[in-house]
Amino acid sequence: MLLGRRAALALLTAVALVALGCGSAESTATSAEAAGKPKVYPIPKPQMPSASEGCEAGTTENGVTTIPIKVAKVRQLVEPVVNMCFDGKGPYPMLIDTGASASVISISLAKELGLKKVGTPSTAEGAGCTTKTQSFELPSWSLGGLDLEPAVITAVQAPEKGKGYARGSLGADVLSRFGAARLDFKRETLTLAGEEGPSFTGSKKAAKTPGALLKGRPKFTIPMQVQSEIAGLEVIQTVKVGVGQTKPLPWLIDTGAAFSFVDAGLVAKAKLRATGTAQKGSTYCSIITVTEYKANSLPLSSGKLRAQTVGSQKGLRKAGVGGILGSYALWQFGSVVFDWGGGKLLLGAG
């Protein structure tokens, strides 16, 4: 995610859970063998938000828009999905995926919408596989009735299963343009403060989090490092997380990952023990199995995360992060606020 659009797509395919009809992911096929023969859980059936309210599902009051979403939980896997409309058509379910530095849709959806191609096809590497990508002009799209700025969006060639599956990922590039957003897992809502800006313009530590996004005093307020590439068209956010007694490292905050991952090199250093279970899933272009480990200690800059199951993934350190903070870890706080403008992650926002 830290290495530009090509790397962002590659890592996205390795950790997204239901995007484009996919399941959980991890790139190491041999880790399950190393731990023996764990009990393997099947790919969970995705759950999508209701389309009954069409393209106008959100409600706006005093400049704050609240949009219904669907939060699915199976074991320690959590997936938030929201409906979006494209070119006046839809709604189509999209994974809320802050780990995607740039939003994506499926190539089949782009063709279904009749979007115009931009440039030539490219490729992205996933978990032991390669898939095709193509950019398309997106003249109009909306989120909960909010019209978004026209864009050039990347589409990914992925096996789709049709109705009842996500058609892409709503990434940090779009969400950060609102400055801040509240993801409420308990109430199943996505709340956006203010109007959409043309692009992310950077964080200011002195900036206050919009009060409309807070329902109470947050349990933890964590400094969040926000980086952008290509004039704000790609945005990533990290917080420092430790594993056991290891040194805290930046972790990508990724709501598109149903649970958290640590770099494979930290498993032994942090003395993580395999749980004897594994989660089967599919990436954009492969079927894989994730060996699960129990992480009893995940300290933050203030406080710590609850003990939970995590997966391991090779190559995260090379991408500049020590782990991926997924939706299950965030779900435990009920609600979270991403304050890109203020450079803060607020956990347990009431």
Secondary structure by P-SEA (a helix, b strand, c coil): ccccaaaaaaaaaaccccccccccccccccccccccccccccccbbbbcccccccccccccccbbbbbbbbbbcccbbbbbbbbbccccccbbbbbcccccbbbbbaaaaaaacccccccccccccccccbbbbbbbbcccccccccccccbbbbbbccccccccccccccccccccccbbbbbccccbbbbcccccccccccccccccccccccccccbbbbbbbbbcccccbbbbbbbbbcccccccbbbbcccccbbbcccccccccccccccbbbbbccccccbbbbbbbbcccccccccccbbbbbbbcccccccccccccaaaaaaaccccccccccbbbcccc
